[in-house]
């Protein structure tokens, strides 16, 4: 199904009889290599290379499999964006990095793209200024009677928006640039909306959810990664309370995965990326939801690597029973404390911290925990640092100053505790009770403190 749709869509982008070439001249780059690169989902690849002649002339070929966005690069690796739509493109300039010197003499879609890229930033600047005035004229009592000025401001905002809409409407219905520009604008503007235009948050959220991640054009656009990252970022930063954030994120996860059920390869690719993104942003509740959703999905086969990662996460979900931790000979104990393993400690709760001296963030977090240790100890919380350092000097330097239990076996990620707890990054936290029931996977020391302050 997906392959058939892809072929049909891609074929529609080509002009009959046109050459699939980008050629031109970079006058400052005689006898130098020029590369044409394209996009595949989360990565890029080299489509073609050519060495310019003594005058800087070059010619690069591409095929229908490369249809989408691309960029030209020289030795300095500064890209010049081009549309690979099946039309012949002829350009001339000093170098890809000197964008202001480049002129496209042939290639209508690329010409339209450049026109929009030149004009739209100016419109956006004007719109920002007019919206600022609109807000102040509506809210400031001193301007309450400025009826005509208010109407003129609104009129200019409408005119600028209509100018952009008219430009897009006049593009050919099957052109790649007509599809690409609104998607790029949506994805690029999420931070502006979240920070400055709260009234646009609902419609922006729904527009992000309307993006079709099974669309071949998106996979080749260079926006695939950014669309997913900004989708998650926007919901996290525009939804208010954390409980609402998780609800909205889980809804978006459902929408995205449902689009990909007929394409198992892409389903696995996106699942793996989303899971790691949620983990990186410490959005563990939604990472857990993703794991449960994917592992329970019967209509799509999950690869072994993705299944292993998600199954590990499910085993360490809140409510699970976690393994005991052995204390080997490389363990620091507070005065008056000694044990062979965690289960021998007399404590109501345990905060387990997997960290290392080579981890910059760990060196910021552990001193915070050290300052809170006496307070937490009085509330029945014992802290256990499982160090992933690899030698005695590093372990001593990192852990010896800490007032709580610190243990290691110098095996880094192959440490038995790290394996048992499926730890893939530092710092990683687990808050458990004395029955070894996992109560919380804190994002950081402050998150752990908030839970302890509220519950204990």
C-alpha positions as CSV (number, residue, x, y, z in Angstrom):
1,X,0.0,0.0,0.0
2,X,2.6,2.5,1.1
3,X,5.0,1.7,-1.7
4,X,2.3,2.1,-4.3
5,X,1.2,5.5,-2.9
6,X,4.8,6.6,-2.8
7,X,5.5,5.8,-6.4
8,X,2.3,7.5,-7.6
9,X,3.1,10.7,-5.6
10,X,6.7,10.8,-6.7
11,X,5.9,10.3,-10.3
12,X,3.5,13.3,-10.2
13,X,6.3,15.6,-9.4
14,X,8.2,15.2,-12.7
15,X,7.7,17.3,-15.7
16,X,7.5,15.2,-18.8
17,X,10.8,15.0,-20.6
18,X,12.7,17.3,-18.2
19,X,16.2,16.4,-17.1
20,X,16.8,15.6,-13.4
21,X,19.8,17.8,-13.0
22,X,21.1,20.8,-11.1
23,X,23.8,22.7,-12.9
24,X,25.4,26.0,-12.7
25,X,28.5,28.0,-11.6
26,X,30.1,29.0,-8.4
27,X,32.6,31.6,-9.4
28,X,34.7,31.5,-6.2
29,X,35.0,27.7,-6.3
30,X,37.1,26.7,-9.3
31,X,38.2,23.0,-9.4
32,X,36.6,22.2,-6.1
33,X,34.1,19.4,-5.1
34,X,30.4,20.2,-4.9
35,X,28.0,17.8,-3.2
36,X,24.3,17.3,-3.5
37,X,22.7,15.7,-0.5
38,X,19.2,14.6,0.2
39,X,17.1,13.5,3.2
40,X,15.8,10.1,4.3
41,X,13.7,10.5,7.5
42,X,16.1,11.3,10.3
43,X,19.2,11.4,8.3
44,X,20.8,12.7,5.1
45,X,22.8,11.0,2.3
46,X,25.0,12.0,-0.6
47,X,23.1,12.0,-3.9
48,X,25.9,13.1,-6.2
49,X,29.3,14.8,-6.4
50,X,31.0,16.8,-9.1
51,X,34.3,18.8,-9.3
52,X,33.9,22.2,-10.8
53,X,36.0,23.3,-13.8
54,X,38.4,26.2,-13.9
55,X,35.4,28.6,-14.1
56,X,33.4,27.0,-11.3
57,X,30.9,25.2,-13.5
58,X,29.3,21.9,-12.2
59,X,26.5,19.5,-13.0
60,X,24.8,17.1,-10.6
61,X,22.2,14.4,-11.4
62,X,19.5,13.0,-9.2
63,X,16.7,10.4,-9.7
64,X,13.1,10.1,-8.8
65,X,14.1,8.3,-5.6
66,X,15.7,11.6,-4.4
67,X,12.6,13.8,-4.9
68,X,12.2,16.1,-1.9
69,X,14.5,18.8,-0.4
70,X,18.2,18.8,-0.8
71,X,21.2,21.0,-0.3
72,X,24.4,21.9,-2.1
73,X,27.6,22.0,-0.2
74,X,31.2,22.8,-0.9
75,X,34.3,22.3,1.4
76,X,33.0,24.7,4.1
77,X,29.9,22.5,4.5
78,X,27.6,25.5,4.6
79,X,24.4,24.4,2.7
80,X,22.3,26.0,0.0
81,X,18.8,24.5,0.0
82,X,17.4,23.3,-3.3
83,X,14.1,21.6,-4.2
84,X,14.5,18.3,-6.1
85,X,11.2,18.1,-7.9
86,X,12.2,16.7,-11.3
87,X,12.7,20.0,-12.9
88,X,16.0,21.1,-14.3
89,X,17.7,23.8,-12.1
90,X,20.3,26.2,-13.2
91,X,21.9,28.5,-10.7
92,X,24.8,30.9,-10.5
93,X,26.6,32.6,-7.6
94,X,29.8,32.9,-5.8
95,X,29.5,29.9,-3.5
96,X,26.7,28.0,-1.6
97,X,27.5,29.9,1.6
98,X,27.0,33.3,-0.2
99,X,23.3,33.0,-0.5
100,X,22.8,36.6,-1.4
101,X,24.8,36.2,-4.6
102,X,22.9,33.2,-6.0
103,X,20.4,33.6,-8.8
104,X,18.3,30.7,-10.1
105,X,17.7,31.3,-13.8
106,X,15.9,28.0,-14.4
107,X,13.6,26.0,-12.2
108,X,10.2,27.4,-11.4
109,X,9.7,25.6,-8.1
110,X,13.1,26.7,-6.8
111,X,12.4,30.3,-7.9
112,X,9.1,30.3,-6.0
113,X,10.8,28.9,-3.0
114,X,13.5,31.6,-3.0
115,X,10.8,34.3,-3.5
116,X,8.9,33.1,-0.5
117,X,12.1,32.7,1.6
118,X,13.0,36.3,0.7
119,X,9.6,37.9,1.3
120,X,8.0,36.0,4.1
121,X,10.6,36.9,6.8
122,X,9.8,40.5,6.2
123,X,6.1,39.8,6.4
124,X,6.6,38.0,9.7
125,X,8.5,41.0,11.1
126,X,5.8,43.4,10.1
127,X,3.1,41.0,11.5
128,X,4.9,40.8,14.8
129,X,5.0,44.6,15.0
130,X,1.3,45.0,14.1
131,X,0.3,42.3,16.5
132,X,2.2,44.0,19.3
133,X,0.3,47.3,18.5
134,X,-3.0,45.4,18.3
135,X,-2.5,44.0,21.7
136,X,-1.6,47.3,23.3
137,X,-4.3,49.2,21.5
138,X,-6.9,46.8,22.8
139,X,-5.6,46.7,26.4
140,X,-4.3,50.2,27.2
141,X,-7.1,52.5,28.6
142,X,-5.3,55.5,27.0
143,X,-6.1,54.1,23.6
144,X,-9.7,53.1,24.3
145,X,-11.1,55.7,21.9
146,X,-8.6,55.1,19.0
147,X,-11.3,53.3,17.0
148,X,-9.9,54.0,13.6
149,X,-6.3,53.1,14.5
150,X,-7.5,49.8,15.9
151,X,-9.4,49.0,12.7
152,X,-6.4,50.0,10.6
153,X,-4.1,47.7,12.6
154,X,-6.5,44.8,12.2
155,X,-6.8,45.5,8.5
156,X,-3.1,45.5,8.0
157,X,-2.7,42.2,9.9
158,X,-5.4,40.7,7.6
159,X,-3.8,42.1,4.5
160,X,-0.3,40.6,5.3
161,X,-1.8,37.2,6.1
162,X,-3.9,37.3,2.9
163,X,-0.8,38.2,0.9
164,X,0.9,35.0,2.1
165,X,-2.2,33.0,1.5
166,X,-2.6,34.3,-2.0
167,X,1.1,33.5,-2.8
168,X,0.5,29.9,-1.7
169,X,-2.9,29.6,-3.4
170,X,-1.4,30.6,-6.7
171,X,1.2,27.9,-6.7
172,X,0.4,24.8,-8.9
173,X,-1.7,22.3,-6.9
174,X,0.8,19.5,-7.4
175,X,3.9,21.5,-6.7
176,X,6.2,20.3,-3.9
177,X,6.8,23.9,-2.7
178,X,3.1,24.4,-2.1
179,X,3.1,21.4,0.3
180,X,6.5,22.2,1.9
181,X,6.2,25.8,2.8
182,X,3.2,25.6,5.2
183,X,4.7,22.5,6.9
184,X,8.0,24.3,7.4
185,X,6.3,27.4,8.8
186,X,4.2,25.4,11.2
187,X,7.2,23.4,12.5
188,X,9.5,26.4,12.7
189,X,7.0,28.6,14.6
190,X,6.1,26.4,17.5
191,X,8.4,28.2,20.0
192,X,7.0,31.6,19.0
193,X,3.4,30.5,19.5
194,X,4.2,28.9,22.8
195,X,6.0,31.9,24.1
196,X,4.2,34.9,22.6
197,X,0.8,33.9,21.0
198,X,-1.1,31.8,23.6
199,X,-4.3,32.4,21.7
200,X,-2.9,30.3,18.8
201,X,-1.9,27.3,20.9
202,X,-5.1,25.2,20.3
203,X,-5.0,25.6,16.5
204,X,-1.2,25.0,16.4
205,X,-1.6,21.8,18.4
206,X,-4.2,20.5,16.0
207,X,-2.2,21.5,13.0
208,X,0.8,19.5,14.4
209,X,-1.5,16.5,14.8
210,X,-2.7,16.9,11.3
211,X,0.8,16.3,9.9
212,X,0.9,12.9,8.1
213,X,4.0,11.1,9.1
214,X,3.4,8.4,6.6
215,X,3.6,10.9,3.8
216,X,6.6,10.2,1.6
217,X,7.1,13.9,0.9
218,X,7.7,14.5,4.6
219,X,10.2,11.7,4.8
220,X,12.3,13.4,2.1
221,X,11.8,16.9,3.3
222,X,14.5,17.3,5.9
223,X,11.7,18.2,8.4
224,X,10.9,14.7,9.7
225,X,13.1,14.9,12.8
226,X,12.2,18.5,13.5
227,X,8.5,17.9,13.1
228,X,8.5,15.1,15.8
229,X,10.8,17.0,18.1
230,X,8.9,20.3,17.9
231,X,5.6,18.4,18.2
232,X,6.7,17.0,21.6
233,X,8.4,20.2,22.7
234,X,5.3,22.3,21.9
235,X,2.9,20.1,23.9
236,X,5.3,19.9,26.8
237,X,5.7,23.7,26.9
238,X,2.1,24.8,26.1
239,X,-0.2,22.4,27.9
240,X,0.2,23.6,31.5
241,X,0.2,21.1,34.4
242,X,2.3,17.9,33.9
243,X,-0.8,15.7,34.1
244,X,-2.3,17.6,31.1
245,X,1.0,17.4,29.3
246,X,1.0,13.6,29.5
247,X,-2.6,13.4,28.4
248,X,-2.0,15.6,25.3
249,X,1.3,13.8,24.5
250,X,-0.3,10.4,24.7
251,X,-3.1,11.5,22.4
252,X,-0.5,12.7,19.9
253,X,1.4,9.4,20.2
254,X,-1.8,7.5,19.3
255,X,-2.4,9.7,16.2
256,X,1.2,9.4,15.0
257,X,1.4,5.6,15.5
258,X,-2.0,5.0,13.8
259,X,-0.7,6.7,10.7
260,X,2.2,4.3,10.4
261,X,0.6,0.9,11.0
262,X,0.8,0.0,7.3
263,X,4.5,0.7,7.1
264,X,6.3,-1.5,9.7
265,X,9.8,-0.2,8.9
266,X,8.7,3.4,9.4
267,X,6.6,2.4,12.5
268,X,9.7,1.0,14.1
269,X,11.9,3.9,13.1
270,X,9.5,6.5,14.6
271,X,8.8,4.4,17.7
272,X,12.5,4.1,18.5
273,X,13.1,7.9,17.9
274,X,10.0,8.9,19.9
275,X,10.9,6.7,22.8
276,X,14.5,8.0,23.0
277,X,13.2,11.6,22.7
278,X,10.7,11.2,25.5
279,X,13.4,9.6,27.7
280,X,15.8,12.4,26.9
281,X,13.2,15.0,27.9
282,X,12.4,13.0,31.1
283,X,8.8,12.5,30.0
284,X,8.7,9.1,31.5
285,X,5.0,8.7,31.8
286,X,4.5,9.1,28.1
287,X,7.5,6.9,27.4
288,X,5.8,4.3,29.4
289,X,2.6,4.8,27.5
290,X,4.4,4.5,24.2
291,X,6.0,1.2,25.4
292,X,2.7,-0.2,26.4
293,X,0.9,0.9,23.2
294,X,3.6,-0.5,20.9
295,X,4.0,-3.8,22.7
296,X,0.3,-4.3,22.7
297,X,-0.1,-3.4,19.0
298,X,-1.1,-6.6,17.1
299,X,-1.3,-5.1,13.6
300,X,2.4,-4.2,13.3
301,X,5.5,-6.2,14.0
302,X,8.1,-4.6,16.2
303,X,11.8,-5.2,15.5
304,X,13.8,-7.1,18.1
305,X,15.9,-4.1,19.1
306,X,12.8,-1.8,19.6
307,X,10.9,-4.6,21.4
308,X,13.8,-5.2,23.8
309,X,14.1,-1.6,24.7
310,X,10.4,-1.1,25.2
311,X,10.0,-4.4,27.1
312,X,12.8,-3.3,29.4
313,X,11.0,0.0,30.0
314,X,7.7,-1.8,30.8
315,X,9.5,-4.0,33.3
316,X,10.7,-0.8,35.1
317,X,7.4,1.0,34.9
318,X,5.9,2.6,38.0
319,X,4.3,-0.2,40.1
320,X,6.8,-2.9,39.1
321,X,8.9,-4.7,41.6
322,X,12.5,-3.9,41.2
323,X,15.6,-6.1,41.9
324,X,17.7,-6.0,45.0
325,X,21.2,-4.4,44.7
326,X,24.3,-6.1,46.1
327,X,27.0,-4.0,47.8
328,X,30.4,-5.3,46.8
329,X,33.8,-4.5,48.3
330,X,33.8,-1.1,46.5
331,X,31.2,0.5,48.6
332,X,31.2,3.6,50.8
333,X,28.8,3.5,53.8
334,X,27.8,6.4,56.1
335,X,29.0,6.0,59.7
336,X,27.1,3.3,61.5
337,X,25.7,1.7,58.3
338,X,26.8,-1.6,56.9
339,X,25.0,-4.2,54.7
340,X,25.6,-6.8,52.0
341,X,22.7,-5.7,49.9
342,X,19.9,-3.1,49.8
343,X,17.3,-5.4,51.3
344,X,19.3,-5.5,54.6
345,X,18.9,-1.8,55.1
346,X,16.3,-0.6,57.6
347,X,14.6,2.2,55.6
348,X,11.0,2.9,54.4
349,X,12.1,4.2,51.0
350,X,15.1,4.2,48.8
351,X,16.2,6.8,46.2
352,X,18.5,5.0,43.7
353,X,20.7,7.2,41.7
354,X,22.7,5.8,38.7
355,X,25.4,8.4,38.0
356,X,29.1,8.9,37.2
357,X,31.9,11.4,37.7
358,X,32.3,11.7,33.9
359,X,28.7,12.9,33.6
360,X,28.5,16.8,33.8
361,X,24.8,16.7,34.8
362,X,25.5,14.2,37.6
363,X,28.1,16.6,39.1
364,X,25.4,19.2,39.2
365,X,22.7,16.9,40.7
366,X,24.6,14.9,43.3
367,X,25.5,17.9,45.5
368,X,21.8,18.9,45.6
369,X,21.0,15.4,46.9
370,X,23.8,15.6,49.4
371,X,22.4,18.8,50.9
372,X,18.9,17.1,51.2
373,X,20.2,13.8,52.6
374,X,19.9,14.5,56.3
375,X,16.3,15.9,55.8
376,X,15.3,12.9,53.7
377,X,17.0,10.4,56.1
378,X,14.7,11.7,58.9
379,X,11.7,11.0,56.7
380,X,12.8,7.4,56.2
381,X,14.5,7.8,52.8
382,X,17.8,6.2,52.2
383,X,19.9,7.3,49.1
384,X,22.0,4.8,47.2
385,X,24.4,6.0,44.5
386,X,25.3,3.3,41.9
387,X,28.4,4.7,40.3
388,X,29.2,3.9,36.7
389,X,32.8,5.1,37.0
390,X,35.4,2.7,35.7
391,X,38.3,3.0,38.1
392,X,39.0,3.6,41.7
393,X,40.4,7.1,41.5
394,X,37.4,8.4,39.6
395,X,35.0,6.6,41.9
396,X,36.7,8.0,45.0
397,X,36.8,11.5,43.7
398,X,33.1,11.4,42.7
399,X,31.6,9.4,45.5
400,X,33.7,9.7,48.7
401,X,32.5,13.2,49.5
402,X,28.8,12.1,49.4
403,X,27.1,11.4,52.8
404,X,25.1,8.4,51.5
405,X,25.8,4.9,50.3
406,X,27.9,4.7,47.1
407,X,28.7,1.5,45.4
408,X,30.3,0.4,42.1
409,X,31.8,-2.6,40.3
410,X,33.8,-0.5,37.8
411,X,31.9,-2.1,34.9
412,X,30.1,1.0,33.7
413,X,27.0,-0.1,31.6
414,X,27.8,-3.7,32.2
415,X,27.4,-3.2,35.9
416,X,24.9,-5.8,37.2
417,X,22.7,-3.1,38.8
418,X,22.7,-1.1,35.6
419,X,21.7,-4.2,33.6
420,X,19.0,-5.2,36.2
421,X,17.5,-1.7,36.1
422,X,17.9,-1.2,32.3
423,X,19.9,2.0,32.7
424,X,20.9,3.6,29.5
425,X,21.8,7.1,30.6
426,X,23.0,9.2,33.6
427,X,21.7,10.4,35.9
428,X,18.8,7.9,36.2
429,X,16.6,7.8,39.3
430,X,14.3,5.3,40.9
431,X,12.3,5.9,44.1
432,X,11.1,2.6,45.7
433,X,9.6,1.5,48.9
434,X,10.9,-1.2,51.3
435,X,8.9,-3.8,49.4
436,X,10.9,-2.8,46.3
437,X,7.8,-1.4,44.6
438,X,8.8,1.3,42.1
439,X,6.9,4.5,43.2
440,X,8.4,7.1,40.9
441,X,11.0,7.6,38.2
442,X,12.1,11.2,39.1
443,X,13.3,13.4,36.3
444,X,15.9,15.1,38.6
445,X,16.7,15.9,42.3
446,X,14.0,18.6,42.4
447,X,11.4,16.2,41.1
448,X,12.3,13.7,43.9
449,X,12.2,16.4,46.5
450,X,8.8,17.5,45.4
451,X,7.4,14.0,45.7
452,X,9.1,13.5,49.1
453,X,7.9,16.8,50.5
454,X,4.4,16.1,49.4
455,X,4.1,12.5,50.4
456,X,6.2,12.2,53.5
